[in-house]
């Protein structure tokens, strides 16, 4: 039986929790339910006389939609490539910076700058100053090395690689900072014992460092995957999903279908598929985190 003091504290905690819970319910759950309802209806503003309950028609339409499969493939390539690059580069930089006894604070502050920039700003920065043909920084370097000029964002063969570089540049510092913090907290006694046992640097890294920082690595992978799957602003500002559909990941295809082609029913179904993919990846990553 609860004491009066404990009961009052519990009621007070509920009073503090309810406003935030109601706001969360209104701003997330209700729109999600409406999105799911829209996905099983015909809502096409280009043909407003064709409306009503569609059932699974919007979902079955995806099976024969080559644009959907192309966007899904691009999403997998974009997400997988950016996450792997961020992890490898972030881990390498963290191991390198850890060997620098002084100046780590300055490096950490410098690493924060790309993260705090808005994705739209990042996309425009790379589009106008770095990847612009003829007068962009990268084009200037390529011409100086004798490789000629390239339309990095206008060439279908280069556009996807270019937006992958943009995303990697912005979010690698996040992986670097998290991994560096995890490496800095490792106990030095274990490594000293390994040196006494004549373990090589590769063995110390593979059998000691990686297992100890594994939880941090998995968390970074999960967070980076979530951001990559929901990427929109930087790609939209840099390429708009083009040229053609060369950088049209599933998120951009959903946007174009809903707000350019005005087919909200099919766009909602695409959004639900993207949500399902995101939840599946999140579940798989969390299972990996808790696995032995």
C-alpha positions as CSV (number, residue, x, y, z in Angstrom):
1,X,0.0,0.0,0.0
2,X,1.3,3.4,-1.0
3,X,1.9,6.1,1.5
4,X,0.2,9.5,1.0
5,X,3.6,11.0,0.1
6,X,4.3,8.4,-2.5
7,X,0.8,8.7,-3.9
8,X,1.2,12.5,-4.2
9,X,4.6,12.1,-5.9
10,X,3.1,9.6,-8.4
11,X,0.2,12.0,-9.2
12,X,2.7,14.8,-9.6
13,X,4.8,12.7,-12.0
14,X,1.7,11.9,-14.0
15,X,0.7,15.6,-14.2
16,X,4.2,16.4,-15.6
17,X,4.1,13.5,-18.0
18,X,0.6,14.0,-19.5
19,X,1.2,17.3,-21.3
20,X,4.3,16.0,-23.1
21,X,2.5,12.7,-23.9
22,X,-0.5,14.5,-25.4
23,X,1.6,16.8,-27.5
24,X,3.6,13.7,-28.7
25,X,0.3,11.9,-29.5
26,X,-1.2,14.8,-31.4
27,X,2.0,15.6,-33.4
28,X,3.1,12.1,-34.2
29,X,0.5,9.4,-33.7
30,X,-2.5,11.2,-35.2
31,X,-0.6,12.2,-38.4
32,X,0.7,8.6,-38.7
33,X,-2.8,7.2,-38.5
34,X,-4.0,9.7,-41.1
35,X,-1.0,8.7,-43.3
36,X,-1.9,5.1,-43.1
37,X,-5.6,5.8,-43.9
38,X,-4.6,8.0,-46.9
39,X,-2.4,5.1,-48.2
40,X,-5.4,2.9,-48.6
41,X,-7.5,5.5,-50.4
42,X,-7.4,7.1,-53.9
43,X,-6.4,10.7,-53.4
44,X,-5.2,12.1,-56.7
45,X,-5.7,15.9,-57.2
46,X,-5.0,15.5,-60.9
47,X,-8.1,13.4,-61.2
48,X,-10.3,14.5,-58.2
49,X,-13.4,12.7,-59.5
50,X,-11.6,9.4,-59.0
51,X,-11.6,8.8,-55.3
52,X,-12.7,6.4,-52.6
53,X,-11.3,3.4,-50.8
54,X,-8.5,1.7,-52.7
55,X,-7.6,-1.1,-50.3
56,X,-4.2,-2.5,-51.2
57,X,-4.2,-1.1,-54.7
58,X,-1.7,1.6,-53.9
59,X,0.7,-1.0,-52.5
60,X,0.2,-3.6,-55.3
61,X,0.9,-0.8,-57.8
62,X,4.5,-0.6,-56.4
63,X,5.2,-4.2,-57.6
64,X,5.0,-3.0,-61.2
65,X,6.4,0.5,-60.7
66,X,10.0,0.6,-62.0
67,X,10.5,4.0,-60.5
68,X,9.8,2.6,-57.1
69,X,12.3,-0.2,-57.4
70,X,14.9,2.2,-58.8
71,X,14.3,4.5,-55.8
72,X,14.5,1.6,-53.4
73,X,17.7,0.4,-54.9
74,X,19.2,3.9,-54.7
75,X,18.1,4.2,-51.1
76,X,19.9,0.9,-50.2
77,X,23.1,2.0,-52.1
78,X,23.0,5.5,-50.6
79,X,22.3,4.4,-47.0
80,X,24.8,1.5,-47.0
81,X,27.6,3.5,-48.7
82,X,27.3,6.6,-46.5
83,X,27.1,4.6,-43.3
84,X,30.1,2.4,-44.1
85,X,32.2,5.4,-45.2
86,X,31.2,7.4,-42.1
87,X,32.2,4.5,-39.8
88,X,35.5,3.8,-41.5
89,X,36.6,7.4,-41.8
90,X,35.3,8.3,-38.3
91,X,37.0,5.3,-36.7
92,X,40.3,6.1,-38.6
93,X,40.2,9.7,-37.6
94,X,39.4,8.9,-34.0
95,X,42.4,6.5,-33.8
96,X,44.6,9.1,-35.4
97,X,43.5,12.0,-33.2
98,X,43.8,9.8,-30.1
99,X,47.6,9.7,-30.7
100,X,47.8,13.5,-30.6
101,X,48.3,14.6,-27.0
102,X,47.5,18.2,-27.6
103,X,45.0,20.1,-29.7
104,X,42.2,17.6,-29.4
105,X,39.8,20.3,-28.2
106,X,40.3,22.4,-31.3
107,X,39.8,19.3,-33.5
108,X,36.6,18.4,-31.7
109,X,35.2,22.0,-32.2
110,X,36.2,21.9,-35.8
111,X,34.4,18.6,-36.3
112,X,31.1,20.0,-34.9
113,X,30.9,22.7,-37.7
114,X,29.5,20.4,-40.5
115,X,27.0,18.8,-38.1
116,X,25.4,22.1,-37.0
117,X,24.9,23.3,-40.6
118,X,21.4,22.9,-42.0
119,X,21.3,20.2,-44.7
120,X,19.9,22.7,-47.2
121,X,22.9,25.0,-46.5
122,X,25.2,22.0,-47.0
123,X,23.6,21.0,-50.3
124,X,23.7,24.6,-51.6
125,X,27.3,25.0,-50.4
126,X,28.5,21.9,-52.3
127,X,26.4,22.7,-55.4
128,X,27.6,26.3,-55.8
129,X,31.1,26.3,-54.4
130,X,32.6,22.8,-54.5
131,X,30.9,20.7,-57.3
132,X,29.9,23.5,-59.7
133,X,31.3,22.8,-63.2
134,X,34.1,25.0,-64.5
135,X,34.5,27.2,-61.4
136,X,33.9,24.8,-58.4
137,X,36.8,23.9,-56.1
138,X,36.8,20.2,-57.1
139,X,36.6,21.0,-60.8
140,X,39.5,23.4,-60.4
141,X,41.6,20.7,-58.7
142,X,40.7,18.1,-61.3
143,X,41.6,20.5,-64.2
144,X,44.9,21.2,-62.5
145,X,45.7,17.5,-62.3
146,X,44.8,17.1,-65.9
147,X,41.5,15.2,-65.5
148,X,39.4,17.8,-67.2
149,X,36.1,19.4,-66.1
150,X,33.1,17.3,-65.0
151,X,29.4,18.1,-64.3
152,X,29.4,16.4,-60.9
153,X,25.7,16.9,-60.1
154,X,24.4,17.0,-63.7
155,X,26.0,13.8,-64.9
156,X,23.8,10.7,-64.1
157,X,27.0,8.6,-63.6
158,X,28.4,11.0,-61.1
159,X,25.4,12.5,-59.3
160,X,24.8,9.7,-56.9
161,X,28.5,9.5,-55.9
162,X,28.4,13.3,-55.4
163,X,25.5,13.3,-53.0
164,X,27.0,10.4,-51.1
165,X,30.2,12.5,-50.7
166,X,28.0,15.4,-49.4
167,X,26.2,13.3,-46.8
168,X,29.5,11.6,-45.7
169,X,31.2,15.0,-45.3
170,X,28.5,16.4,-43.1
171,X,27.9,13.4,-40.8
172,X,31.3,11.7,-40.5
173,X,32.2,14.2,-37.7
174,X,29.4,12.7,-35.7
175,X,30.8,9.2,-35.9
176,X,34.3,10.6,-35.2
177,X,33.2,12.4,-32.0
178,X,31.3,9.4,-30.6
179,X,34.0,6.9,-31.4
180,X,36.7,9.3,-30.0
181,X,34.8,9.7,-26.8
182,X,34.4,5.9,-26.5
183,X,38.1,5.3,-27.2
184,X,39.1,7.9,-24.7
185,X,37.2,6.1,-21.9
186,X,38.9,2.7,-22.4
187,X,41.0,1.5,-19.5
188,X,44.7,1.6,-20.4
189,X,45.5,-1.4,-18.1
190,X,44.1,-3.9,-20.6
191,X,46.3,-2.6,-23.4
192,X,49.3,-2.6,-21.2
193,X,48.7,-6.2,-20.3
194,X,48.3,-7.0,-24.0
195,X,51.6,-5.4,-24.7
196,X,53.3,-7.4,-22.0
197,X,51.8,-10.5,-23.6
198,X,53.4,-9.4,-26.9
199,X,50.1,-8.8,-28.7
200,X,50.7,-6.8,-31.9
201,X,48.9,-3.5,-32.6
202,X,46.5,-5.3,-35.0
203,X,45.7,-7.9,-32.4
204,X,45.1,-5.3,-29.8
205,X,42.8,-3.4,-32.1
206,X,40.9,-6.5,-33.3
207,X,40.5,-8.4,-30.0
208,X,40.4,-5.5,-27.5
209,X,39.5,-2.2,-28.9
210,X,36.7,-3.2,-31.3
211,X,34.9,-5.4,-28.7
212,X,35.1,-2.7,-26.1
213,X,33.7,0.1,-28.4
214,X,31.2,-2.2,-30.1
215,X,28.1,-0.7,-28.3
216,X,29.1,2.8,-29.4
217,X,29.7,1.6,-33.0
218,X,26.3,0.0,-33.1
219,X,24.6,3.1,-31.8
220,X,26.4,5.2,-34.4
221,X,25.4,2.8,-37.2
222,X,21.7,2.9,-36.0
223,X,21.6,6.7,-35.8
224,X,23.4,7.2,-39.1
225,X,21.1,4.7,-40.9
226,X,18.0,6.5,-39.6
227,X,19.3,9.9,-40.9
228,X,20.4,8.4,-44.2
229,X,17.0,6.7,-44.8
230,X,15.2,10.0,-44.1
231,X,17.7,12.1,-46.1
232,X,16.0,14.8,-48.1
233,X,17.1,18.4,-47.7
234,X,20.7,18.1,-48.8
235,X,19.9,16.0,-51.9
236,X,17.0,18.2,-52.8
237,X,19.1,21.3,-52.6
238,X,22.0,19.8,-54.5
239,X,20.2,17.9,-57.3
240,X,16.5,17.9,-56.7
241,X,16.5,14.2,-57.2
242,X,18.0,14.5,-60.7
243,X,19.3,14.4,-63.2
244,X,16.2,12.5,-64.1
245,X,16.0,10.0,-61.3
246,X,19.7,9.4,-60.8
247,X,19.5,10.6,-57.1
248,X,15.8,10.0,-56.5
249,X,15.9,7.9,-53.3
250,X,12.7,6.7,-51.8
251,X,12.2,9.8,-49.7
252,X,12.5,12.1,-52.7
253,X,10.2,9.8,-54.8
254,X,7.6,10.1,-52.1
255,X,7.9,13.8,-52.1
256,X,7.7,14.1,-55.9
257,X,4.7,11.8,-56.1
258,X,2.8,13.7,-53.4
259,X,3.6,17.3,-54.0
260,X,4.7,17.5,-57.6
261,X,2.4,14.8,-59.2
262,X,-0.3,15.5,-56.5
263,X,-1.0,11.7,-56.1
264,X,-1.3,11.8,-52.3
265,X,-2.7,8.3,-52.0
266,X,0.2,6.6,-53.7
267,X,2.6,9.0,-52.0
268,X,1.3,8.0,-48.6
269,X,1.7,4.3,-49.5
270,X,5.3,5.0,-50.5
271,X,5.8,6.8,-47.1
272,X,4.4,3.8,-45.3
273,X,6.9,1.5,-47.1
274,X,9.7,3.8,-46.2
275,X,8.5,3.8,-42.5
276,X,8.4,0.0,-42.6
277,X,12.0,-0.2,-44.0
278,X,13.2,2.2,-41.3
279,X,11.5,0.2,-38.5
280,X,12.9,-3.1,-39.9
281,X,16.4,-1.7,-40.1
282,X,16.1,-0.2,-36.6
283,X,14.9,-3.5,-35.1
284,X,17.6,-5.4,-36.8
285,X,20.3,-3.0,-35.5
286,X,19.0,-3.1,-31.9
287,X,18.9,-6.9,-32.0
288,X,22.5,-6.8,-33.2
289,X,23.4,-4.5,-30.3
290,X,21.9,-6.8,-27.7
291,X,23.3,-10.0,-29.4
292,X,26.1,-11.9,-27.7
